[in-house]
Amino acid sequence: MLTTSTRSSSTFCCREMSYEAGQEWPMMTCLVLLLIFIAKFIYGKKKKNGRCRMPPGRRGWPLVGDSFNWYNAVSSSHPPRFVEQQIKRFGTIFSCSLFGKWAVVSADPIFNRFVMQNEGKLFQSSYPKSFRDLVGKNGVITLQGHHHRRLHAISSNLMRFDKLRFHFLNDIQLIMIQTLNNLQHNQVILLQDVCRKVAINQMANQLLGVSSECEINEMAQLFSDFVDGCLSLPINFPGFTYHTAMKAREKIISKIKKTIDKHRQPAGSAQVSNGVLGRLLEEESLPDETISDFIINLLFAGNETTAKTMLFAVFFLNQCPRALNQLLEEQQGLTSNEMLTWQDYKAMPFTQCVIDETLRIGGIAIWLMREAKEDVTYQDYVIPKGCFVVPFLSAVHLDENLYHDALTFNPWRWMDPEIQEKRSWRNSPFYSPFGGGARFCPGAELARLQIALFLHYFLIKYRWSQLKEDRMSFFPSARLVNGFQIRLMRRHEHMKSSD
């Protein structure tokens, strides 16, 4: 039995022990943290020396990482300030976190080419769910491996250089003339809408054989809804962009399937055979589902690349009267025939410079999304399996170290003999508006032909005045935020009024 003094002594001892324990916990915590820091330092150094570390970067916010910074940067500026800031801080290859997952972002042209050339080997394409759902699981954009190579070869064959000359040249011009002739003198338009209609008219005609004005207008609206949903939240509920886009996809697929059925009827095959779909059905053995996704992929890729580059070319020319006048002089100096010949198209050197410069500053493929298939060693870095890899193509195109006064529209730069090596857009690491490697855009030559012919007919027929200030945005898709509102004036009407 404890006496009072014993109990007091015991209580004192307990309090003393409690006090000492309370002092030990912070000390132990500090010791553990110090050990962790030392371990990370040693391990990090080991990884560095052993070529086993990620590129430098920051983790960002919990769960979402730098996703919001990325979104704000891409949607509000070009080049994105967030990317510029990270390059200045960490170098041309850096890491960041997108929705909590590590991503390696590159503005290094050599590394970007390394990624594109190793498509299917070390890296594979990776897209958000909304994009995969809309373009379809059987499309050339989303397929991997053997199936992708086969469809890519088919699309490349359908749009070979010789076929542009014999199958596309006159068709494109007829559609261009028909569409632009519908515009009126003194009419106020949103050129963005007109370019979208021109592009979808061409693609629907070339791919499906569709030429009805009503059907073209419907397809233009469907593709507007379709494109808006490609980078949206995948919430399939009325009122959400993704839901509207999926409904648009269903209607487009339905139209493609009706065209396929029409082609298979003896009386209808002749009407469809002139289009790419007709040749595809005749020359290839593919399931209908694959054909439908294949066509919607070509419609999407052709419409986005062509329409937006047409728009941006006029937008840039509007800001550079000297370039506009030189381009007009070149186009007016071509044949006096109503229709241009292949020789006329090959006699447009300055037009090609304008197209190259437009694609450099306002290229639609500003970045690519890839995923490492295995641990990939590059220089002093190891990119772990499953990590996102983002070759940022426009960061290379707008690099002041590669292009003097890079943010200025200057088509004459492409006439400089010293820059000709960079201009090879099929294999140059410094200029890749159509991607590269196994996923190089098979419709690149077709797109350039369409853009050149559009510039010819638009400039020959019209003058214009801009009515509203505008700027480029690249999220959720490339566009001018106000649609480029202009007032058109037919050139011959202007000449009459001047007389």
Secondary structure as UniProt FT lines:
FT   HELIX           4..49
FT   TURN            50..51
FT   TURN            62..64
FT   HELIX           67..76
FT   HELIX           81..90
FT   STRAND          93..98
FT   TURN            99..100
FT   STRAND          101..106
FT   HELIX           109..117
FT   TURN            120..122
FT   STRAND          123..125
FT   HELIX           129..135
FT   TURN            137..138
FT   TURN            140..142
FT   HELIX           145..158
FT   HELIX           161..163
FT   HELIX           164..168
FT   HELIX           169..181
FT   TURN            185..186
FT   STRAND          188..190
FT   HELIX           191..208
FT   HELIX           213..228
FT   TURN            229..231
FT   TURN            238..239
FT   HELIX           241..264
FT   TURN            266..268
FT   HELIX           269..272
FT   TURN            273..274
FT   HELIX           276..283
FT   HELIX           288..318
FT   HELIX           321..332
FT   HELIX           342..346
FT   HELIX           349..362
FT   STRAND          370..372
FT   STRAND          376..378
FT   TURN            379..380
FT   STRAND          381..383
FT   TURN            385..386
FT   STRAND          388..391
FT   HELIX           393..397
FT   TURN            400..402
FT   TURN            404..407
FT   HELIX           411..415
FT   HELIX           417..419
FT   HELIX           420..423
FT   TURN            425..427
FT   TURN            429..430
FT   TURN            433..434
FT   HELIX           437..439
FT   TURN            442..443
FT   HELIX           444..461
FT   STRAND          462..466
FT   STRAND          472..473
FT   STRAND          479..480
FT   TURN            481..482
FT   STRAND          485..490
FT   HELIX           491..498
//
